[in-house]
Each structure stands twice: as C-alpha cells, then as structure tokens.
C-alpha cells in the first residue's frame, strides 16, 4: 500500500495549492484541530515509485482549445530537435497525469504535462517541464527543473531540486532559460546511450520523498529511506 500525505503537516499555502482554495477553506477547521491535537489528516496517496503507463496515440486534449495547445507545444518541441518517446499516464498526487516524453541532447529530459479530467481540461492548461541532472553537486543541488506550470508544486519540492517557473515562456524560451540555470551549477549529466528518460523523473521523485519524510508529510507506512538518498540517472 502506498503511503499518503498528512494534510495537517502541510503549510496553508501547500494545502490550498493541492486541493484548491474552496476545499482548503472547508478543510481548515479540521486541519487546525488536528494540528492542536498532534494527529494526522490522511490525504492523497504517494507512490514509492512512478509508473509510466504507455498510451496508444490519439487526438489528445479534453477540449478543442486544449487539443490545439498540445499540438502546438508538441510541434515546438520537435522543432527544437527533441526526440519524442511517446505518451503516458502517470499516477501522481496532482490531477496532471498525462505526459508526453522527450529528450533533448545532450543532457535534458522534457515532459509535456496536462489533465483531461473535465474540470482541469476547462480551467487548466498544458505546460512543459525540463529537467537536467548535474555532474557535480558541490552547490548542494542535484538537478535543475524549469517548468511552465501555472502554479507552484505542492508539497514543496526537495531543496536539492533547483526549480524555476516561467508560465508564460515559449518552449524555445524555456529551454534557453533552463540551459542558463544549468550552467550556473556547472555541467549536466549527459544522457545515456539508451536515453532512458524515466530515470530523471524517478530520481527526482526519490529526492522529494526523502524531503517529505524529513518534514513528516508521509503517513501510514514505513518512513525510512536509504541513508545516502536517491542516486542520479546514469551518465
């Protein structure tokens, strides 16, 4: 059984980002009581490992507007010489569970993310994420994540992930910004010969799990993690 989030251990901002403003207001009385009593409030499940379920290709998008956006973003990624690896369903904490995977030489993994639930398709939008793992962790940072997400992540990501958010940047602008952030820390790890794009996301998920365990965010299961933490993707 997967562990789950302890909603009482989230900050008020994280709670609102996770469940939405209206639901957060309704939950706050119970959350406040739980905090005073020192007890947990179970939230959504948090899986130990990410599972990428490959989907058959079709016309993606929950609305015509979302379909056009996905098509334009996909075309822009191909124009940047990104290698496309398919479309996947990814069970995660948020509702943004559809993912189109790419790699960009020499060291970057990319994901085009969106949701096709009725509410999310109407109000949300597709966005890109770019991730590069670093060759040297002297700065205390393991990887760089540059995202076009419209909102911050909840719960907050590990302090070892250098996250930058640019919701209005085009794919080309986002890639240029990302490469600049990577250069601040040195060099990125080159993609392996097999270009296993899942490694970067699995390893960053492990970083987040360790950070959430330290904060007491996970309940109903073993809260231990390897002492040396997650290992980065193979170079």
C-alpha positions as CSV (number, residue, x, y, z in Angstrom):
1,X,0.0,0.0,0.0
2,X,1.4,3.5,-0.8
3,X,1.9,6.0,1.9
4,X,-0.3,9.1,1.9
5,X,0.1,12.7,2.6
6,X,-0.5,14.1,6.1
7,X,-2.6,17.2,5.3
8,X,-2.1,18.5,8.8
9,X,1.7,18.8,8.1
10,X,1.3,20.9,5.0
11,X,1.6,24.6,5.1
12,X,-1.7,26.5,4.5
13,X,-0.3,27.6,1.1
14,X,0.6,24.0,0.1
15,X,-2.9,22.8,1.2
16,X,-4.6,25.4,-1.0
17,X,-2.4,24.6,-4.0
18,X,-3.1,20.9,-3.5
19,X,-6.8,20.8,-3.1
20,X,-7.9,24.2,-4.3
21,X,-8.9,27.4,-2.4
22,X,-12.6,26.4,-1.8
23,X,-11.9,22.9,-0.5
24,X,-8.9,24.2,1.6
25,X,-11.3,26.7,3.4
26,X,-13.6,23.8,4.2
27,X,-10.8,21.6,5.5
28,X,-9.1,24.2,7.6
29,X,-11.2,23.7,10.8
30,X,-10.4,20.0,10.9
31,X,-6.8,20.7,9.9
32,X,-6.4,23.2,12.8
33,X,-7.9,20.8,15.3
34,X,-5.6,18.0,14.1
35,X,-2.6,20.3,14.5
36,X,-3.5,21.2,18.0
37,X,-4.1,17.6,18.9
38,X,-0.9,16.4,17.2
39,X,-2.7,13.9,14.9
40,X,-2.6,13.4,11.2
41,X,-5.2,14.0,8.5
42,X,-4.8,11.5,5.7
43,X,-4.6,12.9,2.2
44,X,-4.0,11.5,-1.3
45,X,-1.7,8.5,-1.8
46,X,2.0,9.0,-2.6
47,X,3.5,6.1,-4.5
48,X,7.0,4.9,-3.8
49,X,7.9,4.6,-7.5
50,X,6.5,6.3,-10.5
51,X,4.7,4.1,-13.0
52,X,4.6,5.3,-16.6
53,X,1.7,3.6,-18.5
54,X,2.2,3.9,-22.2
55,X,-0.9,5.1,-24.1
56,X,-1.9,4.5,-27.7
57,X,-1.6,7.7,-29.7
58,X,-4.8,9.5,-30.5
59,X,-6.0,13.1,-30.7
60,X,-5.2,14.4,-27.3
61,X,-7.0,17.0,-25.3
62,X,-10.2,17.3,-23.3
63,X,-11.4,20.4,-25.2
64,X,-10.7,21.8,-28.7
65,X,-8.6,24.6,-27.1
66,X,-6.5,22.1,-25.1
67,X,-6.0,20.0,-28.2
68,X,-4.7,22.9,-30.2
69,X,-2.4,23.9,-27.4
70,X,-1.0,20.3,-27.1
71,X,-0.5,20.2,-30.9
72,X,1.4,23.5,-30.9
73,X,3.6,22.6,-27.9
74,X,4.4,19.2,-29.4
75,X,5.3,20.8,-32.8
76,X,7.5,23.3,-31.0
77,X,9.4,20.6,-29.2
78,X,10.1,18.7,-32.4
79,X,11.3,22.0,-33.9
80,X,13.8,22.1,-31.1
81,X,15.2,18.7,-32.2
82,X,13.6,16.9,-29.2
83,X,13.3,13.2,-29.5
84,X,9.8,12.1,-28.8
85,X,9.3,8.9,-26.7
86,X,5.5,8.6,-26.5
87,X,2.5,9.5,-24.4
88,X,2.0,8.1,-20.9
89,X,-0.4,8.1,-18.0
90,X,1.3,8.9,-14.7
91,X,-0.4,8.4,-11.3
92,X,0.8,11.3,-9.2
93,X,-0.5,13.4,-6.3
94,X,-1.9,16.1,-8.6
95,X,-4.5,15.6,-11.4
96,X,-1.9,16.5,-14.1
97,X,-1.4,12.9,-15.1
98,X,-0.9,12.8,-18.8
99,X,2.6,13.2,-20.1
100,X,4.4,13.3,-23.4
101,X,8.1,12.4,-23.0
102,X,11.1,13.9,-24.8
103,X,14.8,14.1,-24.6
104,X,17.0,17.0,-25.7
105,X,20.7,16.4,-26.3
106,X,23.0,16.4,-24.6
107,X,21.5,16.2,-21.1
108,X,17.9,17.2,-20.8
109,X,14.7,15.3,-20.3
110,X,11.4,17.0,-21.0
111,X,7.7,16.4,-20.3
112,X,4.6,17.9,-21.7
113,X,2.0,17.7,-18.9
114,X,-1.8,18.1,-18.9
115,X,-5.0,16.7,-17.5
116,X,-8.1,15.6,-19.3
117,X,-10.5,15.5,-16.3
118,X,-13.5,17.7,-17.2
119,X,-12.7,20.5,-14.8
120,X,-9.0,20.5,-15.4
121,X,-9.4,20.4,-19.2
122,X,-11.6,23.5,-19.0
123,X,-9.6,25.5,-16.5
124,X,-6.1,24.1,-16.7
125,X,-3.6,24.2,-19.5
126,X,-0.8,22.1,-20.8
127,X,2.7,23.0,-19.8
128,X,6.3,21.9,-20.3
129,X,8.9,20.7,-17.7
130,X,12.6,20.4,-18.4
131,X,15.0,18.5,-16.1
132,X,18.8,18.1,-16.1
133,X,20.8,16.2,-13.5
134,X,24.1,17.8,-12.6
135,X,27.5,16.2,-12.8
136,X,28.7,17.9,-9.7
137,X,26.7,18.5,-6.5
138,X,29.1,20.9,-4.9
139,X,26.4,23.6,-4.8
140,X,24.1,21.3,-2.9
141,X,21.8,21.0,-5.9
142,X,21.3,17.6,-7.6
143,X,19.2,18.7,-10.6
144,X,17.6,21.6,-12.3
145,X,13.9,21.8,-13.1
146,X,12.5,24.5,-15.3
147,X,8.7,24.5,-15.7
148,X,6.0,26.3,-17.4
149,X,3.5,25.2,-14.8
150,X,0.8,27.8,-14.0
151,X,1.2,27.1,-10.2
152,X,3.8,26.1,-7.7
153,X,4.2,22.4,-6.8
154,X,2.5,21.0,-3.7
155,X,4.0,19.8,-1.5
156,X,7.1,21.9,-2.0
157,X,9.9,20.1,-3.8
158,X,13.2,18.9,-2.3
159,X,15.8,21.6,-1.5
160,X,18.1,19.6,-3.8
161,X,16.0,20.5,-6.8
162,X,16.7,23.9,-8.3
163,X,13.2,24.8,-9.6
164,X,12.4,27.8,-11.8
165,X,8.9,28.6,-13.0
166,X,8.1,30.6,-16.2
167,X,4.5,30.0,-17.0
168,X,4.4,32.5,-19.9
169,X,7.6,31.3,-21.7
170,X,7.5,29.6,-25.1
171,X,9.2,26.2,-25.4
172,X,12.3,27.8,-27.0
173,X,12.5,30.5,-24.3
174,X,12.0,27.8,-21.6
175,X,14.8,25.7,-23.0
176,X,17.2,28.7,-23.2
177,X,16.4,29.7,-19.6
178,X,16.9,26.1,-18.5
179,X,20.3,25.8,-20.1
180,X,21.3,29.0,-18.4
181,X,20.2,27.7,-15.0
182,X,22.2,24.5,-15.5
183,X,25.3,26.5,-16.4
184,X,25.1,28.3,-13.0
185,X,25.9,24.9,-11.4
186,X,28.3,23.6,-13.9
187,X,27.6,20.8,-16.4
188,X,24.7,18.4,-16.7
189,X,24.9,14.7,-16.9
190,X,24.9,13.5,-20.5
191,X,22.0,11.2,-21.4
192,X,22.9,7.6,-21.5
193,X,23.1,5.6,-24.8
194,X,19.6,4.2,-24.1
195,X,18.3,7.7,-23.3
196,X,16.1,6.3,-20.5
197,X,14.1,9.4,-19.9
198,X,12.3,7.9,-16.9
199,X,15.5,7.9,-14.7
200,X,15.5,11.6,-14.2
201,X,11.9,11.7,-13.0
202,X,12.2,8.6,-10.8
203,X,15.3,10.1,-9.2
204,X,13.7,13.5,-8.6
205,X,10.7,11.7,-7.1
206,X,13.0,9.9,-4.7
207,X,14.5,13.3,-3.7
208,X,11.1,14.6,-2.9
209,X,10.1,11.5,-1.0
210,X,13.1,11.9,1.3
211,X,12.3,15.6,1.8
212,X,8.7,14.9,2.6
213,X,9.7,12.2,5.1
214,X,12.0,14.7,6.9
215,X,9.1,17.1,7.2
216,X,6.7,14.4,8.5
217,X,4.4,14.7,5.4
218,X,4.0,11.0,4.8
219,X,2.0,8.6,7.0
220,X,0.6,5.1,7.1
221,X,3.7,3.3,6.0
222,X,7.5,3.0,6.6
223,X,9.0,6.4,6.7
224,X,12.6,5.3,6.0
225,X,14.7,6.0,3.0
226,X,18.3,5.0,2.0
227,X,20.8,6.9,4.1
228,X,22.7,8.1,1.0
229,X,19.5,9.2,-0.7
230,X,18.5,8.6,-4.3
231,X,21.1,8.1,-7.0
232,X,21.1,10.3,-10.1
233,X,20.4,8.9,-13.5
234,X,23.4,7.1,-15.1
235,X,25.5,9.4,-17.2
